[in-house]
Amino acid sequence: MTPSDFYDQRETRSRDERLAAQLAALKTLIAKAQSNPTYAKRLGDAGDGADIASLDDLAKLPILRKSDLSGMQTESPPFGGLNIIPTGQMRHLYQSPGPINDYDGAGSDWWRAGRALYAAGFRAGDIVHNSFSYHFTPAGSLFDQGATHIGCAVFPAGTENTEAQARALATFGATAYMGVPDFLPRLLEKTDELGLDTGPLTKASVSAGPLFPSVRQGLNDRGVAVYQCYVIADLGLISYETPALEAMVVDEDVIVEIVRPGSGDPLPEGEVGEVVVTALAHHELPLIRFAIGDLSAVTPGQSPCGRTNMRLAGWLGRADQTAKVRGMFVHPEQVARVLKQCGLQGRARLVIGREGERDTMTLHVEYRGDATGLAERIESVMKTTFNLRGEARFEPPGALPNDGKLIDDTRDF
């Protein structure tokens, strides 16, 4: 690998260099958050930056769930009182489904998408066809900023009809594509139907949907290399694929934790859990320990591409596994509370089933050791926590799937 293969030198720095830089940036971010009375109240005593001696101390801070953010914004519009700067000083304002109000701030690549695009082979002088929407949501602008920051020319196709996009792609001689994965094959089918030349198109960066192996292979067969990136409207780039095509390398300006769904407790490498992100460079509205509701896992080892940051296994499902049992909602947070109160740290799964005309709940827990009285203790805490009766059942370590599920609703509706 040569230096030109990397977006900047930070991608190949040592673990110690990265941790030191992240810790300094985290302390600055917390200090910014503490300047806002609403945020300071949220963080509480644990939010004193002086008490953050290492990144492990980040786990002391409360989780901010994306599922809670919409309610906070409704109660105190537009940003739940968490913004540090006035709304009028933000550059753009957006509204994503939920609704969730989003924004962007100063800088030519505020969302940091340029790093993912560079890894996908985008370079200065590329002509980029951007089919992400430019309206209401930030996706179009997010990728546009990343591409222009690199030095690409961008055609803002947005969500215009397929034939119009096909003609524009051919007219401008687009060399690269940005958009959802499943639209590019349809776009190229339309260019074929119209007899248009798409020979210059050789690369694509896709997000906001699954990239199925058959779709990737079909595009590769046409000479288009496709790379995924993990981006959300609230804070931008989280992780991205590289030419190694092994997992997704985490962006240099975020800290990613994988925690047990329903709690803020970090999980070890390889365990599937909820993705929690801290955006280090966004001081306008700090997002500290932002639980985005997705499941993933840390992939062990370092990428063969030479980038040294941690890697994620990609999107592995949703963390919100709420179910309704006998008229009562059962949440992952409640399952986590039961486990914590009973001192249980292994994998667990609340299986909701049906016997005759009655809903059942069985909490399966991996446990090795003397379980005398423990089942009764768990069932008592379940009754108090859920206001429902349930059964506890022990499993040997390693028996439960490593898929991040805390609640498994097996009922057939």
PyMOL commands that set and color helices and strands:
alter all, ss='L'
color gray80, all
select helices_A, chain A and resi 3-5+9-12+15-34+37-47+49-51+55-60+66-75+87-89+113-119+139-150+162-172+183-194+213-221+332-341+374-386
alter helices_A, ss='H'
color red, helices_A
select strands_A, chain A and resi 64-65+92-96+100-104+127-130+153-156+176-179+203-206+225-232+236-240+248-250+254-259+273-279+290-296+298-299+311-312+323-325+328-330+348-355+358-366+391-395+407-409
alter strands_A, ss='S'
color yellow, strands_A
deselect
rebuild
show_as cartoon
